[in-house]
Amino acid sequence: MEPMIKIEHLDKTFRGKTQTVYALKDINLDIQKGDIFGIIGMSGAGKSTLIRCMNFLERPTSGTVKIDGKDLAALSDRELRKTRQEVAMIFQHFNLLQQRNVRGNIAFSMEIAGMKKADIDARIDELLEIVDLKDRALMYPAQLSGGQKQRVAIARALATNPKIILCDEATSALDPATTQSILKLLKDINRKYGITIVIITHEMSVVESICSHVAIIDDGQLAEVGTVEKVFTQPESRTAKRIIYQKSAGGQAALGKRCIRVVFDGKSSYEPVISNLIMECKIAVNIMFADTKDIDGKAYGHMILQLPEDRLQGDRAIYYLRSKNLVVEELEEYVI
Ligand SMILES: Nc1ncnc2c1ncn2[C@@H]1O[C@H](COP(=O)(O)OP(=O)(O)OP(=O)(O)O)[C@@H](O)[C@H]1O
């Protein structure tokens, strides 16, 4: 089957007066129809540039991007505008029009597409239902929470029945609970309407929550592509291992303010899970508090851990602990 997005030998170079940046180098990637695909990498790795090449907001320097079999470079401006309606995008900072209320924001892409007013109104009603914002229809962006603003942006993205939604750090400005509710909405949309979703993020927890496949990008190149399960548990490339496990060897990374509570509820066996975390993943954590018991070989109680400052390493620690059947919750207000 033809992939929904096919990228071949894509290069993107930014030539400035004094400097040339090779932002993407020979990217080859297939994203299948109906997939939720994560692209993860450190800051400056090329994530935003790559996702912007998928709808030609950024034109590749060389190589091809095919959407549902159509080579974007071969399209006329008119055809490209039409194809862009099939490839909607949502952003970290929502990009809503401040002078328009919720209905007006959702209407925007349909007005541009030249739809009739009555059809637009009916479609807005449907969309408000999908994103659960019926009671906010007449409010302005300034009156909404971050999560509600992102729901408006999702409704706007859905308005013209896209085949693909590209999400550029769409949950990075949201707190953990709101992030989960937006990810759940995206997953529901993917399931109900079969829309292919591409998510770029620097957070492993986002990919882990909803993606089926992931690509790791580093310094403009794809280091590894595969199922989330495979790549996160058995990374093969050196780059993927470095990103997933730790940036530098030896577990010397600085600890940060992020703390988690690990609950031992009898589902995991009593094993030295924290030393295993440190030995296997080479991630340093600090035990702030522990009250655990071994009852018939099963672990009960809880622990509070301080995670590394590096977000990816912290995510990796959480991923590891959850894979050991432990309940892990982030503590927002823990004072160190
Ligand atoms: N318009 C531009 N002009 C020049 N250089 C650019 C431009 N856009 C991006 N770059 C460079 O391309 C590289 C990749 O940037 P990009 O924004 O794609 O990375 P990213 O992985 O999305 O990073 P972040 O997570 O910090 O947003 C960086 O070195 C960046 O400075």
The ligand as an SDF file (V2000), in Angstrom:
LIG
                    3D

 31 33  0  0  0  0  0  0  0  0999 V2000
   14.7380   29.8060    8.6070 N   0  0  0  0  0  0  0  0  0  0  0  0
   15.9130   29.3290    9.0270 C   0  0  0  0  0  0  0  0  0  0  0  0
   17.0750   29.9300    8.6840 N   0  0  0  0  0  0  0  0  0  0  0  0
   18.2600   29.4430    9.0790 C   0  0  0  0  0  0  0  0  0  0  0  0
   18.4200   28.3500    9.8540 N   0  0  0  0  0  0  0  0  0  0  0  0
   17.3030   27.7130   10.2410 C   0  0  0  0  0  0  0  0  0  0  0  0
   15.9920   28.1650    9.8660 C   0  0  0  0  0  0  0  0  0  0  0  0
   15.0700   27.3220   10.4130 N   0  0  0  0  0  0  0  0  0  0  0  0
   15.7880   26.4050   11.0980 C   0  0  0  0  0  0  0  0  0  0  0  0
   17.1150   26.6330   10.9940 N   0  0  0  0  0  0  0  0  0  0  0  0
   18.1900   25.8090   11.5880 C   0  0  0  0  0  0  0  0  0  0  0  0
   17.9670   24.4680   11.2420 O   0  0  0  0  0  0  0  0  0  0  0  0
   18.2950   23.6030   12.3400 C   0  0  0  0  0  0  0  0  0  0  0  0
   17.0720   22.7570   12.6990 C   0  0  0  0  0  0  0  0  0  0  0  0
   16.0790   23.6190   13.2650 O   0  0  0  0  0  0  0  0  0  0  0  0
   14.6230   23.1110   13.7010 P   0  0  0  0  0  0  0  0  0  0  0  0
   13.8620   24.3010   14.1660 O   0  0  0  0  0  0  0  0  0  0  0  0
   14.0480   22.3000   12.5980 O   0  0  0  0  0  0  0  0  0  0  0  0
   15.0000   22.1660   14.9310 O   0  0  0  0  0  0  0  0  0  0  0  0
   14.0410   21.5300   16.0310 P   0  0  0  0  0  0  0  0  0  0  0  0
   14.4840   20.1270   16.1990 O   0  0  0  0  0  0  0  0  0  0  0  0
   12.6260   21.7730   15.6730 O   0  0  0  0  0  0  0  0  0  0  0  0
   14.4340   22.3750   17.3090 O   0  0  0  0  0  0  0  0  0  0  0  0
   13.5050   22.9510   18.5070 P   0  0  0  0  0  0  0  0  0  0  0  0
   13.0120   21.7450   19.2440 O   0  0  0  0  0  0  0  0  0  0  0  0
   14.4880   23.7700   19.3050 O   0  0  0  0  0  0  0  0  0  0  0  0
   12.4350   23.7570   17.8650 O   0  0  0  0  0  0  0  0  0  0  0  0
   18.7760   24.5070   13.4520 C   0  0  0  0  0  0  0  0  0  0  0  0
   20.1820   24.5470   13.4190 O   0  0  0  0  0  0  0  0  0  0  0  0
   18.1870   25.8540   13.1050 C   0  0  0  0  0  0  0  0  0  0  0  0
   18.9720   26.8970   13.6140 O   0  0  0  0  0  0  0  0  0  0  0  0
  1  2  1  0
  2  3  1  0
  2  7  2  0
  3  4  2  0
  4  5  1  0
  5  6  2  0
  6  7  1  0
  6 10  1  0
  7  8  1  0
  8  9  2  0
  9 10  1  0
 10 11  1  0
 11 12  1  0
 11 30  1  0
 12 13  1  0
 13 14  1  0
 13 28  1  0
 14 15  1  0
 15 16  1  0
 16 17  2  0
 16 18  1  0
 16 19  1  0
 19 20  1  0
 20 21  2  0
 20 22  1  0
 20 23  1  0
 23 24  1  0
 24 25  2  0
 24 26  1  0
 24 27  1  0
 28 29  1  0
 28 30  1  0
 30 31  1  0
M  END
$$$$
